[in-house]
Amino acid sequence: MTPAVTAQLRAWARGIYPDEASVELLIGHAVFLDRADFTSRFLSIPGDGDGLAVIDWRAAIAALDDSLPCSGGENRMLRLAASLAAGIPVNLRDALTGLDDRNIQLVINAVLHASGRRTPSGFHDHS
């Protein structure tokens, strides 16, 4: 993921805490935004390199349910990010079980951020 696209995603989410949290969760997880099969299908990036990058959360989860290959942990993290961003239901019992310490800390930070407790720990600068 290029710094420009990361900045475009952050700009798209800026000001809406659950959206900011979901974008930072995806950035911090550092998997899907580096996968061409994800970015080419579910990430809209302006052609001129300027503007906002947008994630189609519903389409990503539909593909996850259908054919998008990933590990169990990757599946969980994408579902959690999509739930924060787009209100897509997620079973927390299934989604949280089995996450490693790094990913559970990312989720904790995302939940705190989404609730308005904007903690800098684990999140990038939003300026």
C-alpha positions in Angstrom: 0.0 0.0 0.0 1.4 3.3 -1.0 1.5 6.2 1.4 -0.7 8.2 -1.0 -3.5 5.6 -1.0 -3.2 5.3 2.8 -3.6 9.1 3.0 -6.6 8.9 0.6 -8.3 6.3 2.7 -7.7 8.3 5.9 -9.1 11.4 4.2 -12.2 9.4 3.2 -12.8 8.3 6.7 -11.8 11.5 8.5 -14.3 12.8 11.0 -16.4 9.7 11.4 -14.9 7.7 14.2 -16.2 4.2 13.2 -14.9 4.8 9.7 -11.6 6.1 10.9 -11.3 3.0 13.2 -12.1 0.6 10.4 -9.6 2.1 8.0 -6.9 2.1 10.7 -7.8 -1.5 11.5 -7.3 -2.5 7.9 -4.1 -0.4 7.6 -2.7 -1.8 10.9 -3.6 -5.4 9.9 -1.4 -4.9 6.9 -2.8 -7.7 4.7 -5.7 -6.7 2.5 -4.5 -3.4 1.4 -1.4 -5.1 0.0 -3.4 -7.8 -1.9 -4.1 -7.0 -5.6 -7.2 -9.3 -5.5 -8.6 -7.1 -2.8 -7.5 -3.6 -3.9 -8.5 -4.2 -7.6 -12.0 -5.3 -6.7 -13.0 -3.4 -3.5 -10.8 -0.3 -3.4 -11.7 2.7 -5.6 -8.7 5.0 -6.1 -9.0 8.2 -8.1 -7.1 7.9 -11.4 -5.3 11.3 -11.0 -3.9 10.3 -7.6 -5.8 13.0 -5.9 -9.0 12.7 -3.9 -10.5 10.0 -1.7 -9.9 6.3 -1.9 -13.1 4.3 -1.0 -13.6 0.7 0.2 -16.7 -1.2 -0.9 -17.2 -3.0 2.3 -20.4 -4.9 1.3 -18.9 -6.2 -1.9 -15.7 -7.3 0.0 -17.8 -9.2 2.6 -19.9 -10.8 -0.1 -16.7 -12.0 -1.8 -15.4 -13.2 1.5 -18.5 -15.3 1.9 -18.2 -16.6 -1.6 -14.7 -16.9 -2.9 -12.1 -14.5 -1.5 -9.3 -16.7 -0.2 -7.8 -15.9 3.2 -6.8 -17.3 6.5 -9.2 -17.5 9.4 -7.6 -14.5 11.1 -7.7 -12.4 8.0 -11.3 -13.3 7.6 -12.1 -12.2 11.1 -10.2 -8.9 10.8 -11.9 -7.9 7.5 -15.3 -8.7 9.0 -14.6 -6.6 12.1 -13.4 -3.7 10.0 -16.5 -4.0 7.7 -18.8 -4.1 10.7 -17.3 -0.9 12.1 -17.4 0.9 8.8 -20.6 -0.3 7.3 -22.6 -1.8 10.1 -22.3 -5.3 8.6 -23.3 -7.8 11.3 -20.5 -9.8 12.7 -20.5 -12.6 15.3 -18.1 -11.4 18.0 -17.8 -14.8 19.5 -16.5 -16.1 16.1 -14.6 -13.0 15.1 -12.6 -12.5 18.3 -11.8 -16.1 19.1 -8.3 -17.0 17.8 -7.0 -13.6 17.1 -3.3 -13.2 18.1 -2.2 -10.5 20.6 -1.2 -8.0 17.9 -4.5 -8.3 16.1 -6.6 -8.2 19.3 -4.8 -5.0 20.3 -5.6 -3.5 16.9 -9.3 -4.4 17.5 -9.3 -3.0 21.0 -7.8 0.3 19.7 -10.4 0.3 16.9 -13.3 -0.2 19.3 -12.0 2.5 21.6 -11.6 4.9 18.7 -15.0 4.1 17.2 -16.6 4.9 20.6 -14.9 8.4 20.7 -12.0 7.4 22.9 -9.4 8.4 20.3 -6.3 6.8 21.6 -3.1 7.4 19.7 -1.7 4.0 20.6 -1.8 1.8 17.6 -3.3 4.4 15.3 -1.5 6.6 12.8 -1.6 10.3 12.8 -4.8 11.6 11.2 -3.4 15.1 10.3 
